Amino acid sequence: MMITEITAITKSRFRVVLDGEMTFVLYKGELRRFHMKQGEELTEDAYRSIFHEILPKRAKLRSMNLLKVKDYTRKQLADKLKQGGYPQDIIETAVAYVESYGYIDDERYARSFIEYHMQNKSRRRIENDLQQKGIGRELIVKIFDELKEEGQEIDEITMIRNLLVKKNFRAQDATYVEKQKMCGFLYRKGFHTDVISRALLLDIT
């Protein structure tokens, strides 16, 4: 494979490109160790050492260090490694490694996230947030159903009424324009229009 580019990221870290496609990051000492120079071929021994030893070990260690600080979903961890310049196959190996030990678990993450936020976020907002973190909708619905069976359910009406109190908003005293503005605010919070309407009607009575 041809080393088509070597670019400094910092004084000690360099981005290496093979055949104009495959990108990864090595330290300056590693470039010297494998005698790597732009425009020259990468030897088979060097390739084997880099892609079967150095990068997999480094990606696994990076994953473990990240997970010591906070929980990640599978997608979040993969994205973090991608930002670090790891090739996709190395990322998949590292993520599978920590997953095999239970250090990442999307179902556990999603359940914890829902339980933590179900008192202050609408269901739609929670679903959107989790989907952005790489959690599938089917799993989210499954967890919501399980929590409902356990007696834990989001009370969006109460949540909206608490927001109205916090905003010093009284539906019975508000003008049409003020109500429309409040409806827009609540909709952006993730509440459905029918729930918003019911909450405002309750506030009037």
Disulfide bonds with the S-S distance in Angstrom:
none
